[in-house]
Amino acid sequence: SHALRHCDWKIVWTKRSSKSFHWELFNLKDDRCETIDRSQDQTELVLQMVAMWETWANRVGVDWKKQW
């Protein structure tokens, strides 16, 4: 699993179906149970947070590229 929290937002790398992996975005202030995926209407924020996650993963040596 991959995840990143930034302020009120959290992205999660998820597999909801047997063939689809993607990032989901949740606003934890408004949706503490993470039931509403906001990735479709907050695409710029998703891209920013994914870049933050990738920077961290590269810095600490996570071998994540093979999983995608």
C-alpha positions as CSV (number, residue, x, y, z in Angstrom):
1,S,0.0,0.0,0.0
2,H,1.1,3.5,-0.7
3,A,-0.3,6.6,1.1
4,L,0.5,10.2,1.8
5,R,-1.2,12.7,4.1
6,H,-0.8,16.4,3.5
7,C,-2.8,18.9,5.6
8,D,-6.5,17.8,5.3
9,W,-5.8,15.5,2.3
10,K,-4.7,11.9,1.9
11,I,-3.9,10.0,-1.2
12,V,-4.0,6.2,-1.2
13,W,-2.7,3.8,-4.0
14,T,-5.5,1.3,-4.2
15,K,-6.8,-1.6,-6.2
16,R,-10.6,-1.6,-6.2
17,S,-11.0,-4.1,-9.0
18,S,-8.9,-7.0,-10.2
19,K,-7.4,-5.0,-13.1
20,S,-7.3,-1.3,-11.9
21,F,-4.8,0.4,-9.7
22,H,-5.0,4.1,-9.1
23,W,-4.6,6.9,-6.6
24,E,-7.6,7.9,-4.6
25,L,-7.9,11.3,-2.8
26,F,-9.8,11.9,0.4
27,N,-10.5,15.1,2.4
28,L,-10.1,13.9,5.9
29,K,-11.6,17.1,7.4
30,D,-14.9,16.6,5.6
31,D,-14.8,12.8,5.2
32,R,-13.0,11.1,8.1
33,C,-14.1,7.6,7.0
34,E,-12.6,8.0,3.5
35,T,-15.8,7.2,1.6
36,I,-15.7,9.9,-1.1
37,D,-12.9,9.7,-3.6
38,R,-12.1,13.3,-4.7
39,S,-9.4,12.4,-7.2
40,Q,-11.5,13.1,-10.3
41,D,-12.3,16.7,-9.3
42,Q,-9.0,17.5,-7.6
43,T,-6.6,16.2,-10.3
44,E,-4.0,18.9,-9.8
45,L,-3.8,18.2,-6.1
46,V,-3.4,14.5,-6.9
47,L,-0.5,15.2,-9.2
48,Q,1.2,17.4,-6.6
49,M,0.7,14.8,-3.8
50,V,1.9,11.9,-6.0
51,A,5.0,14.0,-6.8
52,M,5.6,14.4,-3.0
53,W,5.1,10.7,-2.5
54,E,7.6,9.8,-5.3
55,T,10.2,12.3,-3.9
56,W,9.9,10.7,-0.5
57,A,10.0,7.1,-1.9
58,N,13.1,7.9,-3.9
59,R,14.8,9.5,-0.9
60,V,14.3,6.5,1.4
61,G,14.9,3.9,-1.3
62,V,11.4,2.4,-1.9
63,D,11.5,0.1,-4.9
64,W,8.0,1.1,-6.1
65,K,8.4,1.5,-9.9
66,K,8.2,-2.2,-10.5
67,Q,4.8,-2.4,-8.8
68,W,3.2,0.1,-11.2
